[in-house]
């Protein structure tokens, strides 16, 4: 059986979800485990959770992330491709084994394309590409609203994503679609998909009204006429934005020159000192508290709520009203080592009553005076829900105090400490001596 994989490439907030949502309604399989809709994408992301999680794991393994302004294409080396190909192949086989046509959407594909290209080629799967485009200034405003990014950071990220997506997609059948064109005339864009990618969506007109209803113009919160921009931009960025609006009609040598110049400039100006300072700041920016909700499927990323920079607060308020039935909760105060004191957990019931519940420490390394020392990057508490209130919860409020948040070199030092503990454990038969030993280590590491 011949198979086809449609890869949707585009920067975050560029309309990739809308395009993939159309494909889903046309019968293209996206896998069974999709990311839940959220406030910033209420119609759905249409991203396969297993693929998304693996992509994040790959980027983390090379000290990168989706918003890495220092990303370079040579980070995806032949070694990285070989290392991750087996796991990517297993996910694709598991999710799309019986699908003649399937699609994978995750903006991170712009960065990780060589891995998926290698896997799909070895599986004899035909690759077809959809390039999603949106005014980069609209993307920047959207990212500023959602993530607090500066205009400069967003435009840098957009340049990386666009230049790599355009380059990687060249050997394959591909189509360039503008987000605004989908909203204005989805029928024409579907016809283009069928013709230019040689796809067979029989009787698509039957569900055309359903697709139009899905493509709510409210999905696009920012509408900026790119011709009317007066922003003082570098000449090379202006040139790239102009070319990006219709890249297939531009000379490839010109785009190659832009791409090479862009990455050379990044290498030249992003010195080691700048990168070090930036990454130190980013680590703090990217720290968050997370509440996992067990709705009967265990604790899963897709059933969780994140509060960014939660360590700056003493009260964390989680809205869980979208979950019909909650069996139990897991609270991670930080995605990094931390010293924290958790005072109480209160449930806000649907009748607006407040119910105080018990919590248990799952994995604190050391406890003193009800202060938890988590010497690892996955601290957790377990919160049990009374059986007579499983269907009655609309909010969770946690009162706590972040006593010490530290990242700089801490995890590596903690690993050494843990190994040292294991080696000396046979000498520490007396629990009092063991407690004193851990306390000395804690003071050494945290300076407290």
FILUMPA-836849 format. One line per 2 residues: for each residue x, y, z of N, C-alpha, C. Coordinates in steps of 0.1 Angstrom, whole numbers, plus 5000, padded with zeros to 4 digits. Example, Ala and Ser with C-alpha at 12.3 -4.5 7.8 and 13.67 -1.06 7.14 Angstrom:
BEGIN
5132,4943,5078,5123,4955,5078,5132,4967,5078 ~ 5128,4978,5071,5137,4989,5071,5129,5000,5079
***
This chain:
BEGIN
5008,4988,5000,5000,5000,5000,5009,5012,5000 ~ 5007,5021,4990,5014,5034,4990,5009,5043,5000
5017,5051,5006,5013,5060,5017,5018,5074,5015 ~ 5011,5084,5019,5015,5097,5018,5014,5104,5031
5025,5112,5035,5025,5120,5047,5025,5135,5043 ~ 5016,5142,5048,5016,5157,5045,5022,5163,5058
5033,5170,5056,5039,5178,5067,5035,5192,5066 ~ 5030,5198,5076,5026,5212,5077,5037,5219,5083
5044,5228,5076,5055,5236,5081,5051,5250,5082 ~ 5055,5256,5093,5052,5271,5095,5055,5275,5109
5058,5287,5110,5061,5293,5124,5049,5292,5133 ~ 5051,5291,5146,5040,5292,5155,5031,5304,5153
5018,5303,5154,5008,5313,5153,5007,5317,5138 ~ 5011,5309,5129,5010,5313,5115,4999,5307,5107
4990,5300,5114,4978,5294,5107,4979,5279,5105 ~ 4990,5272,5110,4991,5258,5108,4980,5250,5114
4974,5255,5125,4963,5247,5132,4951,5248,5123 ~ 4948,5259,5117,4937,5261,5108,4938,5252,5096
4950,5251,5090,4952,5243,5078,4950,5228,5082 ~ 4956,5224,5093,4955,5210,5097,4941,5206,5101
4934,5216,5107,4920,5213,5111,4912,5210,5098 ~ 4914,5218,5087,4908,5215,5074,4911,5201,5069
4924,5197,5070,4928,5184,5066,4921,5173,5074 ~ 4919,5175,5087,4912,5166,5095,4898,5164,5091
4891,5175,5088,4877,5174,5084,4876,5168,5070 ~ 4887,5169,5062,4886,5162,5049,4890,5147,5049
4893,5143,5061,4895,5128,5063,4910,5124,5064 ~ 4919,5134,5065,4933,5131,5067,4935,5127,5082
4941,5115,5084,4943,5110,5098,4955,5118,5104 ~ 4953,5122,5117,4963,5129,5125,4968,5121,5136
4963,5109,5138,4967,5101,5150,4955,5102,5159 ~ 4956,5094,5170,4945,5093,5180,4946,5102,5192
4959,5105,5195,4961,5113,5208,4965,5127,5204 ~ 4955,5136,5203,4957,5150,5199,4957,5159,5212
4965,5170,5210,4966,5180,5221,4953,5187,5223 ~ 4949,5189,5235,4936,5195,5238,4936,5210,5234
4924,5215,5230,4923,5229,5227,4926,5237,5240 ~ 4930,5250,5239,4933,5258,5250,4928,5272,5247
4930,5281,5257,4925,5295,5256,4931,5302,5244 ~ 4944,5298,5240,4950,5305,5229,4948,5298,5216
4941,5287,5216,4938,5280,5204,4925,5272,5206 ~ 4914,5279,5208,4902,5272,5212,4896,5262,5202
4899,5263,5190,4895,5253,5180,4903,5241,5180 ~ 4914,5241,5186,4923,5229,5187,4936,5232,5180
4947,5225,5184,4960,5225,5178,4962,5215,5167 ~ 4955,5204,5168,4956,5193,5158,4971,5188,5158
4977,5188,5169,4990,5182,5171,4990,5169,5178 ~ 4997,5159,5173,4998,5146,5179,5006,5147,5192
5001,5144,5203,5008,5145,5216,5021,5137,5216 ~ 5020,5125,5211,5032,5117,5211,5044,5123,5203
5040,5128,5191,5050,5135,5183,5055,5147,5189 ~ 5046,5155,5194,5050,5168,5201,5059,5165,5212
5056,5156,5221,5065,5153,5232,5078,5148,5228 ~ 5079,5140,5218,5092,5135,5213,5100,5147,5207
5093,5156,5200,5100,5167,5194,5106,5176,5205 ~ 5099,5178,5215,5104,5186,5226,5116,5179,5233
5115,5166,5234,5126,5158,5240,5139,5159,5231 ~ 5137,5158,5218,5148,5159,5209,5155,5173,5210
5147,5184,5210,5153,5197,5211,5160,5199,5224 ~ 5154,5194,5235,5160,5195,5248,5174,5187,5248
5174,5176,5241,5187,5168,5241,5198,5176,5235 ~ 5195,5185,5226,5206,5193,5220,5206,5207,5225
5201,5209,5238,5201,5222,5245,5194,5233,5237 ~ 5183,5229,5231,5175,5239,5223,5160,5238,5227
5152,5246,5221,5138,5246,5223,5131,5253,5211 ~ 5118,5253,5211,5111,5259,5200,5113,5274,5198
5117,5280,5209,5119,5295,5209,5134,5299,5210 ~ 5142,5290,5205,5157,5292,5206,5162,5301,5195
5165,5313,5199,5170,5323,5188,5184,5320,5184 ~ 5190,5310,5191,5204,5306,5187,5204,5293,5179
5192,5288,5175,5192,5276,5168,5199,5277,5154 ~ 5206,5266,5151,5214,5265,5139,5210,5251,5132
5209,5251,5119,5205,5239,5113,5215,5227,5115 ~ 5228,5231,5117,5238,5220,5119,5237,5213,5133
5228,5218,5141,5225,5211,5154,5218,5198,5151 ~ 5211,5197,5140,5205,5184,5136,5215,5176,5127
5225,5171,5134,5236,5164,5127,5232,5150,5123 ~ 5240,5143,5116,5237,5130,5112,5236,5121,5124
5244,5124,5134,5243,5116,5147,5229,5118,5153 ~ 5225,5130,5154,5211,5133,5160,5200,5126,5152
5202,5126,5138,5192,5119,5130,5192,5104,5133 ~ 5203,5098,5134,5204,5083,5136,5199,5080,5150
5202,5089,5160,5199,5086,5174,5184,5086,5176 ~ 5176,5095,5169,5162,5096,5172,5153,5089,5161
5159,5085,5150,5151,5079,5139,5142,5067,5144 ~ 5148,5058,5151,5141,5046,5156,5128,5050,5164
5130,5059,5173,5118,5063,5181,5107,5070,5173 ~ 5112,5079,5164,5102,5086,5155,5095,5076,5146
5102,5067,5141,5096,5056,5132,5086,5048,5140 ~ 5089,5045,5152,5080,5037,5160,5067,5045,5163
5068,5058,5165,5056,5066,5168,5047,5066,5155 ~ 5054,5069,5144,5047,5070,5131,5040,5057,5128
5047,5046,5129,5041,5033,5127,5029,5030,5136 ~ 5030,5034,5148,5019,5031,5158,5007,5040,5155
5010,5053,5151,4999,5062,5150,4992,5061,5136 ~ 5000,5057,5126,4995,5058,5112,4997,5046,5104
4997,5034,5111,5000,5022,5104,4991,5019,5093 ~ 4978,5022,5095,4968,5018,5085,4962,5030,5077
4970,5041,5077,4965,5053,5071,4972,5055,5058 ~ 4965,5055,5046,4971,5058,5033,4976,5072,5032
4968,5081,5038,4972,5095,5038,4971,5101,5053 ~ 4982,5106,5058,4982,5111,5071,4990,5124,5071
4988,5132,5082,4994,5145,5083,5001,5146,5096 ~ 5012,5154,5097,5019,5157,5109,5021,5172,5110
5016,5177,5121,5017,5192,5123,5023,5195,5136 ~ 5034,5202,5136,5040,5207,5147,5050,5217,5142
5049,5230,5146,5059,5240,5141,5073,5236,5142 ~ 5076,5228,5152,5090,5223,5155,5096,5215,5143
5087,5210,5134,5091,5203,5122,5100,5212,5114 ~ 5098,5225,5114,5107,5234,5106,5122,5232,5111
5124,5229,5124,5137,5227,5129,5142,5213,5128 ~ 5133,5204,5129,5136,5189,5130,5134,5182,5117
5131,5189,5106,5127,5183,5094,5136,5171,5089 ~ 5150,5173,5090,5158,5162,5085,5156,5149,5091
5152,5149,5104,5149,5136,5111,5137,5129,5104 ~ 5126,5137,5103,5114,5131,5097,5116,5128,5083
5123,5135,5076,5126,5132,5061,5133,5119,5060 ~ 5143,5117,5069,5151,5104,5068,5142,5092,5072
5133,5094,5082,5125,5083,5086,5114,5080,5076 ~ 5108,5090,5070,5097,5087,5060,5103,5082,5048
5114,5086,5044,5121,5080,5032,5124,5066,5034 ~ 5129,5062,5045,5132,5048,5048,5120,5040,5049
5108,5046,5052,5096,5038,5053,5089,5038,5039 ~ 5095,5044,5029,5089,5045,5016,5075,5053,5016
5075,5063,5024,5063,5071,5025,5065,5084,5016 ~ 5056,5087,5008,5057,5099,4999,5055,5111,5008
5064,5121,5006,5063,5133,5014,5057,5145,5006 ~ 5047,5151,5012,5042,5163,5006,5041,5174,5016
5043,5187,5012,5045,5198,5021,5035,5209,5019 ~ 5029,5214,5031,5022,5226,5031,5029,5236,5039
5033,5247,5032,5039,5259,5039,5029,5269,5043 ~ 5028,5271,5056,5018,5281,5060,5025,5295,5063
5018,5305,5058,5024,5318,5059,5014,5328,5065 ~ 5019,5337,5074,5011,5348,5080,5021,5360,5081
5015,5371,5080,5023,5383,5082,5031,5382,5095 ~ 5045,5383,5094,5053,5380,5105,5050,5390,5117
5045,5402,5114,5042,5412,5124,5030,5407,5132 ~ 5020,5401,5125,5009,5396,5132,5013,5384,5141
5022,5376,5136,5028,5365,5145,5034,5371,5157 ~ 5042,5382,5155,5049,5388,5166,5040,5393,5177
5029,5400,5172,5019,5405,5182,5012,5394,5189 ~ 5010,5383,5182,5003,5371,5188,5012,5365,5199
5025,5364,5196,5035,5358,5205,5037,5367,5217 ~ 5036,5380,5215,5038,5390,5226,5026,5388,5235
5014,5386,5230,5003,5385,5238,5003,5371,5246 ~ 5007,5361,5239,5007,5347,5245,5019,5345,5254
5031,5348,5249,5043,5344,5256,5052,5356,5261 ~ 5047,5368,5258,5055,5380,5263,5068,5383,5255
5069,5377,5243,5081,5379,5235,5082,5393,5229 ~ 5094,5398,5228,5096,5411,5221,5095,5409,5206
5093,5421,5199,5091,5420,5185,5104,5415,5179 ~ 5116,5418,5184,5128,5414,5178,5130,5399,5179
5126,5393,5191,5128,5379,5193,5118,5371,5183 ~ 5106,5376,5182,5096,5369,5174,5100,5370,5159
5105,5381,5154,5110,5382,5140,5122,5374,5138 ~ 5131,5372,5148,5142,5363,5146,5138,5349,5145
5129,5345,5154,5123,5331,5153,5116,5329,5140 ~ 5108,5338,5136,5101,5337,5123,5111,5335,5111
5122,5343,5111,5132,5341,5101,5138,5327,5100 ~ 5141,5322,5112,5147,5309,5113,5137,5298,5108
5125,5299,5112,5115,5289,5108,5112,5290,5093 ~ 5110,5302,5088,5107,5304,5074,5118,5299,5065
5130,5304,5068,5142,5300,5059,5144,5285,5059 ~ 5143,5279,5070,5145,5264,5071,5134,5257,5064
5122,5261,5066,5110,5254,5060,5111,5255,5045 ~ 5114,5267,5040,5115,5269,5026,5126,5260,5020
5137,5260,5026,5149,5252,5021,5146,5237,5021 ~ 5141,5232,5033,5140,5218,5034,5129,5212,5025
5119,5220,5022,5107,5215,5014,5110,5215,4999 ~ 5121,5220,4994,5123,5221,4980,5122,5208,4972
5127,5197,4977,5127,5185,4969,5113,5179,4967 ~ 5103,5184,4974,5090,5177,4974,5079,5186,4968
5068,5179,4965,5056,5186,4961,5052,5194,4973 ~ 5050,5207,4970,5046,5216,4981,5037,5227,4976
5030,5232,4986,5021,5243,4983,5022,5254,4994 ~ 5021,5266,4990,5023,5278,4998,5009,5284,5001
5005,5284,5013,4991,5289,5017,4992,5300,5027 ~ 4985,5311,5024,4985,5322,5034,4973,5320,5043
4975,5323,5056,4964,5322,5066,4952,5330,5062 ~ 4954,5342,5058,4943,5351,5054,4935,5346,5043
4942,5339,5033,4935,5334,5021,4926,5323,5025 ~ 4930,5315,5035,4921,5304,5040,4908,5310,5046
4910,5320,5054,4898,5327,5060,4889,5333,5050 ~ 4895,5339,5040,4887,5347,5030,4880,5337,5020
4887,5327,5015,4882,5318,5005,4887,5304,5006 ~ 4881,5297,5016,4887,5283,5019,4884,5274,5007
4874,5275,5000,4871,5266,4989,4882,5267,4979 ~ 4886,5278,4975,4897,5279,4965,4910,5273,4970
4913,5275,4983,4925,5269,4989,4924,5254,4990 ~ 4912,5248,4992,4911,5234,4992,4913,5229,4978
4908,5236,4968,4910,5232,4954,4924,5232,4950 ~ 4931,5242,4955,4946,5243,4953,4953,5230,4959
4949,5227,4971,4955,5215,4978,4953,5203,4970 ~ 4941,5201,4965,4938,5189,4957,4947,5189,4944
4947,5200,4937,4954,5201,4924,4969,5200,4926 ~ 4975,5209,4934,4989,5210,4935,4996,5199,4942
4989,5193,4952,4995,5181,4959,4990,5168,4954 ~ 4981,5168,4944,4976,5156,4938,4969,5148,4948
4960,5154,4956,4953,5147,4967,4938,5144,4962 ~ 4932,5135,4968,4919,5131,4964,4909,5132,4975
4903,5144,4976,4892,5146,4986,4879,5146,4979 ~ 4873,5135,4977,4860,5134,4970,4849,5140,4978
4840,5148,4971,4828,5154,4977,4832,5163,4989 ~ 4843,5170,4988,4846,5179,4998,4836,5190,5000
4829,5193,4989,4819,5204,4990,4807,5201,4999 ~ 4805,5188,5002,4795,5184,5011,4797,5190,5025
4810,5191,5029,4813,5195,5043,4819,5210,5042 ~ 4817,5216,5031,4823,5230,5030,4818,5239,5040
4805,5239,5043,4799,5248,5053,4804,5245,5067 ~ 4806,5232,5070,4812,5229,5082,4826,5234,5084
4834,5234,5073,4847,5239,5073,4847,5254,5075 ~ 4838,5261,5068,4837,5275,5069,4833,5279,5084
4825,5271,5090,4821,5274,5104,4833,5272,5113 ~ 4841,5262,5110,4853,5260,5118,4863,5271,5116
4864,5277,5104,4873,5288,5102,4867,5302,5106 ~ 4865,5303,5119,4860,5315,5124,4870,5327,5123
4866,5338,5117,4876,5349,5116,4881,5354,5129 ~ 4874,5351,5140,4878,5355,5153,4891,5348,5157
4895,5337,5150,4907,5330,5153,4919,5339,5150 ~ 4918,5349,5142,4928,5358,5138,4926,5371,5145
4934,5373,5156,4931,5385,5164,4938,5397,5159 ~ 4949,5396,5151,4956,5407,5146,4956,5407,5131
4953,5419,5126,4952,5421,5111,4960,5434,5108 ~ 4971,5431,5102,4981,5442,5099,4984,5442,5084
4982,5454,5078,4986,5455,5064,5001,5456,5063 ~ 5007,5446,5057,5022,5446,5057,5027,5457,5048
5019,5463,5039,5024,5473,5030,5024,5487,5038 ~ 5017,5488,5049,5016,5501,5056,5025,5502,5068
5034,5492,5069,5043,5492,5081,5053,5503,5080 ~ 5055,5510,5091,5065,5520,5092,5077,5517,5102
5077,5504,5106,5087,5500,5116,5101,5502,5109 ~ 5111,5507,5117,5125,5509,5111,5132,5495,5111
5131,5488,5100,5137,5474,5100,5150,5474,5092 ~ 5159,5465,5096,5171,5463,5088,5167,5459,5073
5175,5463,5064,5173,5461,5050,5171,5446,5047 ~ 5180,5438,5052,5179,5424,5049,5166,5417,5054
5161,5422,5065,5148,5417,5071,5136,5422,5062 ~ 5137,5434,5057,5126,5439,5048,5126,5430,5035
5138,5427,5031,5139,5419,5018,5134,5405,5021 ~ 5137,5399,5032,5132,5386,5035,5117,5386,5036
5111,5396,5043,5096,5396,5044,5090,5398,5031 ~ 5096,5406,5022,5090,5407,5009,5090,5394,5001
5102,5387,5001,5103,5375,4994,5094,5364,5000 ~ 5092,5364,5013,5084,5354,5020,5070,5353,5015
5065,5364,5010,5051,5365,5006,5048,5357,4994 ~ 5058,5353,4986,5056,5345,4974,5069,5338,4971
5074,5330,4979,5088,5324,4978,5090,5316,4965 ~ 5079,5309,4960,5080,5300,4949,5083,5308,4936
5080,5321,4936,5083,5329,4924,5096,5336,4925 ~ 5104,5334,4935,5116,5341,4937,5128,5332,4933
5139,5338,4929,5151,5331,4925,5156,5323,4938 ~ 5159,5310,4936,5163,5303,4948,5177,5307,4952
5185,5312,4943,5199,5317,4947,5198,5329,4956 ~ 5187,5337,4954,5186,5349,4962,5182,5345,4976
5172,5335,4977,5168,5330,4990,5180,5323,4997 ~ 5188,5316,4990,5200,5309,4996,5209,5320,5001
5211,5330,4994,5220,5341,4999,5214,5347,5012 ~ 5201,5350,5012,5195,5355,5024,5197,5345,5036
5195,5333,5034,5196,5323,5044,5210,5322,5049 ~ 5220,5321,5041,5234,5320,5045,5238,5333,5052
5234,5344,5047,5238,5357,5054,5231,5358,5068 ~ 5219,5353,5069,5212,5354,5081,5219,5346,5092
5222,5334,5089,5228,5325,5099,5243,5329,5102 ~ 5250,5335,5092,5263,5340,5094,5263,5352,5104
5253,5361,5102,5251,5372,5111,5248,5368,5125 ~ 5239,5358,5127,5236,5352,5140,5249,5347,5147
5257,5339,5139,5269,5334,5145,5279,5345,5149 ~ 5279,5356,5141,5289,5366,5143,5285,5374,5156
5272,5378,5157,5268,5386,5168,5265,5379,5181 ~ 5261,5366,5180,5258,5359,5192,5270,5352,5197
5278,5359,5204,5290,5354,5210,5287,5345,5222 ~ 5297,5338,5227,5295,5329,5238,5290,5336,5250
5296,5349,5252,5292,5357,5264,5277,5360,5263 ~ 5272,5364,5251,5258,5368,5250,5249,5355,5252
5253,5344,5246,5245,5332,5247,5244,5328,5262 ~ 5256,5328,5269,5256,5324,5283,5246,5333,5291
5247,5346,5290,5238,5355,5297,5223,5353,5293 ~ 5221,5350,5281,5207,5348,5276,5201,5336,5282
5209,5325,5281,5204,5312,5286,5201,5312,5301 ~ 5210,5319,5308,5208,5320,5323,5194,5327,5325
5191,5338,5318,5179,5345,5320,5167,5336,5315 ~ 5169,5329,5304,5158,5321,5298,5154,5310,5308
5164,5305,5315,5160,5294,5324,5150,5298,5335 ~ 5152,5310,5340,5143,5316,5349,5129,5319,5343
5130,5324,5331,5118,5328,5323,5109,5315,5321 ~ 5116,5304,5318,5109,5292,5314,5105,5283,5326
5107,5287,5338,5103,5279,5349,5088,5281,5352 ~ 5081,5271,5356,5067,5272,5358,5062,5261,5369
5050,5264,5374,5043,5254,5383,5033,5247,5374 ~ 5030,5235,5377,5021,5227,5369,5012,5218,5378
4999,5218,5374,4989,5210,5381,4985,5199,5371 ~ 4987,5186,5375,4982,5175,5366,4968,5170,5372
4959,5168,5363,4946,5164,5366,4943,5149,5361 ~ 4940,5140,5370,4937,5127,5366,4922,5126,5364
4918,5125,5351,4904,5123,5348,4900,5109,5346 ~ 4908,5100,5349,4906,5086,5347,4916,5080,5338
4925,5088,5332,4936,5083,5323,4950,5085,5329 ~ 4950,5087,5342,4963,5089,5348,4968,5104,5346
4980,5107,5351,4985,5120,5350,4992,5122,5336 ~ 4986,5131,5328,4991,5133,5314,4993,5148,5312
5003,5151,5303,5006,5164,5300,4994,5172,5294 ~ 4986,5165,5286,4975,5171,5280,4964,5174,5290
4964,5168,5301,4955,5171,5312,4962,5178,5323 ~ 4968,5189,5320,4975,5197,5330,4974,5212,5327
4977,5220,5338,4976,5234,5336,4989,5240,5341 ~ 4995,5249,5334,5008,5255,5337,5006,5270,5341
5013,5274,5351,5014,5288,5355,5028,5292,5354 ~ 5031,5301,5344,5045,5305,5342,5050,5314,5353
5063,5313,5356,5069,5321,5367,5061,5320,5380 ~ 5056,5308,5382,5048,5306,5395,5056,5309,5407
5069,5308,5406,5077,5310,5418,5077,5325,5423 ~ 5071,5334,5416,5070,5347,5420,5057,5350,5429
5049,5339,5431,5036,5341,5438,5036,5333,5451 ~ 5027,5336,5459,5024,5329,5471,5011,5321,5471
5003,5325,5461,4990,5317,5459,4990,5314,5444 ~ 4987,5301,5441,4985,5297,5427,4971,5292,5426
4964,5298,5416,4950,5296,5414,4948,5289,5400 ~ 4943,5277,5400,4942,5269,5388,4927,5267,5385
4923,5270,5373,4909,5269,5369,4908,5255,5363 ~ 4900,5246,5369,4899,5232,5364,4884,5229,5360
4877,5240,5357,4863,5238,5354,4860,5230,5341 ~ 4870,5230,5332,4868,5223,5320,4869,5207,5321
4873,5203,5333,4874,5188,5336,4861,5184,5343 ~ 4854,5174,5337,4841,5170,5342,4842,5162,5355
4852,5153,5355,4854,5145,5367,4869,5144,5371 ~ 4872,5147,5383,4886,5147,5387,4888,5137,5399
4897,5127,5397,4899,5117,5406,4910,5121,5416 ~ 4920,5127,5411,4932,5130,5420,4940,5141,5412
4949,5147,5420,4957,5158,5415,4972,5156,5418 ~ 4980,5160,5409,4995,5161,5412,5000,5175,5410
5006,5180,5420,5011,5194,5419,5026,5194,5418 ~ 5032,5200,5408,5046,5202,5406,5049,5217,5409
5055,5220,5420,5057,5235,5423,5067,5242,5413 ~ 5076,5234,5407,5085,5240,5398,5091,5229,5389
5095,5232,5377,5102,5223,5368,5117,5224,5370 ~ 5121,5225,5382,5135,5227,5385,5137,5224,5400
5149,5222,5405,5152,5221,5419,5147,5233,5427 ~ 5142,5230,5439,5136,5241,5446,5135,5238,5461
5135,5248,5469,5131,5247,5483,5118,5254,5485 ~ 5108,5247,5490,5094,5253,5490,5087,5248,5503
5078,5257,5508,5070,5253,5519,5055,5254,5514 ~ 5048,5243,5514,5034,5242,5510,5026,5243,5522
5017,5253,5523,5009,5255,5535,4996,5248,5534 ~ 4988,5250,5524,4975,5243,5523,4971,5243,5508
4961,5234,5506,4955,5232,5493,4940,5233,5495 ~ 4933,5242,5487,4919,5244,5488,4912,5241,5475
4901,5234,5475,4893,5232,5463,4882,5242,5463 ~ 4879,5248,5452,4868,5256,5450,4857,5248,5443
4846,5246,5450,4836,5237,5445,4826,5245,5436 ~ 4818,5238,5428,4809,5245,5419,4798,5253,5425
4796,5250,5438,4787,5258,5446,4794,5270,5453 ~ 4807,5272,5449,4815,5283,5455,4820,5280,5469
4817,5269,5474,4823,5265,5487,4837,5262,5486 ~ 4845,5264,5497,4859,5261,5497,4862,5249,5506
4869,5240,5501,4871,5227,5508,4886,5225,5509 ~ 4891,5225,5522,4906,5223,5524,4908,5208,5523
4919,5204,5516,4922,5189,5514,4936,5187,5518 ~ 4939,5174,5520,4953,5170,5524,4962,5168,5512
4974,5169,5514,4984,5167,5503,4996,5158,5509 ~ 5002,5151,5501,5013,5143,5504,5026,5146,5496
5037,5145,5502,5050,5147,5495,5053,5134,5487 ~ 5056,5136,5474,5059,5124,5466,5074,5121,5466
5082,5132,5464,5096,5129,5462,5106,5139,5467 ~ 5102,5146,5478,5112,5155,5484,5124,5148,5489
5136,5154,5487,5148,5148,5491,5150,5149,5506 ~ 5146,5160,5511,5148,5162,5525,5137,5172,5530
5132,5169,5543,5122,5177,5549,5126,5182,5562 ~ 5125,5195,5565,5127,5200,5579,5118,5212,5581
5111,5211,5593,5102,5222,5597,5091,5224,5586 ~ 5087,5213,5580,5077,5213,5569,5081,5221,5557
5094,5222,5555,5100,5228,5543,5106,5217,5535 ~ 5102,5216,5522,5107,5205,5514,5119,5210,5505
5129,5202,5506,5141,5204,5497,5140,5194,5486 ~ 5138,5199,5474,5137,5190,5462,5150,5192,5454
5159,5182,5456,5172,5183,5449,5172,5176,5436 ~ 5161,5178,5428,5160,5173,5415,5150,5182,5407
5148,5179,5394,5140,5189,5386,5126,5184,5384 ~ 5121,5175,5392,5107,5171,5391,5100,5170,5404
5100,5181,5412,5093,5180,5425,5078,5178,5424 ~ 5072,5171,5433,5058,5167,5432,5051,5165,5445
5039,5169,5446,5030,5166,5457,5017,5159,5451 ~ 5012,5151,5459,4999,5143,5456,4988,5149,5464
4977,5152,5456,4965,5158,5463,4953,5148,5460 ~ 4948,5143,5471,4936,5134,5470,4923,5141,5470
4914,5137,5461,4901,5143,5460,4891,5135,5468 ~ 4883,5140,5477,4872,5133,5484,4863,5127,5474
4859,5114,5476,4851,5107,5466,4837,5114,5463 ~ 4832,5121,5473,4819,5127,5472,4820,5141,5465
4832,5144,5460,4834,5157,5453,4841,5156,5440 ~ 4841,5144,5434,4848,5142,5421,4843,5150,5410
4829,5153,5410,4823,5160,5399,4820,5175,5403 ~ 4826,5179,5414,4821,5192,5419,4832,5203,5420
4843,5201,5413,4854,5210,5415,4856,5220,5403 ~ 4857,5232,5406,4859,5242,5395,4873,5249,5396
4879,5248,5408,4892,5255,5410,4900,5249,5421 ~ 4913,5252,5420,4923,5247,5430,4932,5259,5434
4932,5262,5447,4941,5273,5451,4951,5267,5461 ~ 4964,5269,5458,4975,5264,5466,4983,5276,5472
4984,5275,5485,4992,5285,5493,5005,5279,5496 ~ 5016,5286,5492,5029,5281,5494,5039,5293,5494
5052,5289,5498,5062,5299,5498,5075,5293,5491 ~ 5079,5300,5480,5091,5296,5474,5103,5302,5481
5110,5293,5488,5121,5298,5497,5134,5300,5489 ~ 5137,5291,5480,5149,5292,5472,5147,5286,5459
5150,5294,5448,5149,5289,5435,5163,5290,5429 ~ 5170,5280,5425,5183,5280,5420,5185,5271,5409
5192,5275,5398,5194,5266,5387,5209,5265,5382 ~ 5217,5275,5385,5230,5276,5379,5239,5265,5383
5240,5255,5375,5249,5244,5378,5244,5234,5389 ~ 5232,5237,5393,5227,5229,5405,5224,5215,5402
5218,5212,5391,5214,5198,5388,5226,5189,5388 ~ 5237,5193,5381,5249,5185,5380,5255,5183,5394
5255,5193,5402,5260,5192,5416,5252,5182,5424 ~ 5239,5183,5422,5229,5174,5429,5232,5160,5425
5234,5157,5412,5238,5144,5408,5250,5138,5415 ~ 5260,5147,5417,5272,5142,5424,5269,5139,5439
5260,5148,5444,5256,5146,5458,5249,5133,5460 ~ 5239,5130,5451,5231,5118,5452,5240,5106,5451
5249,5106,5441,5259,5095,5440,5267,5093,5453 ~ 5271,5104,5458,5279,5104,5470,5271,5098,5482
5258,5101,5482,5250,5096,5493,5249,5080,5491 ~ 5247,5076,5479,5246,5062,5476,5259,5054,5480
5270,5061,5477,5283,5054,5481,5285,5053,5496 ~ 5280,5064,5503,5283,5064,5517,5271,5058,5525
5261,5054,5518,5249,5049,5526,5252,5038,5536 ~ 5261,5029,5532,5264,5018,5541,5271,5023,5554
5277,5035,5553,5283,5041,5565,5273,5048,5574 ~ 5261,5051,5568,5252,5059,5575,5240,5051,5580
5243,5041,5588,5232,5033,5594,5223,5041,5603 ~ 5229,5050,5611,5222,5057,5621,5214,5069,5613
5201,5069,5615,5193,5079,5608,5196,5093,5612 ~ 5200,5095,5624,5204,5109,5629,5216,5114,5621
5226,5105,5619,5238,5108,5612,5235,5111,5597 ~ 5226,5103,5592,5222,5105,5578,5215,5118,5576
5206,5122,5585,5199,5135,5584,5209,5146,5585 ~ 5219,5145,5594,5229,5156,5595,5237,5157,5582
5240,5146,5576,5248,5146,5564,5241,5153,5553 ~ 5228,5149,5551,5220,5156,5541,5218,5170,5543
5217,5174,5556,5215,5188,5559,5228,5196,5555 ~ 5239,5190,5558,5252,5197,5554,5252,5199,5539
5248,5189,5531,5248,5190,5517,5238,5201,5512 ~ 5226,5201,5518,5217,5211,5515,5222,5225,5517
5229,5227,5528,5234,5240,5531,5245,5244,5521 ~ 5253,5234,5517,5264,5236,5508,5258,5241,5494
5248,5234,5490,5242,5236,5476,5234,5249,5476 ~ 5225,5251,5486,5216,5262,5485,5221,5274,5493
5232,5272,5501,5236,5284,5509,5226,5289,5519 ~ 5219,5279,5524,5208,5283,5534,5208,5274,5546
***
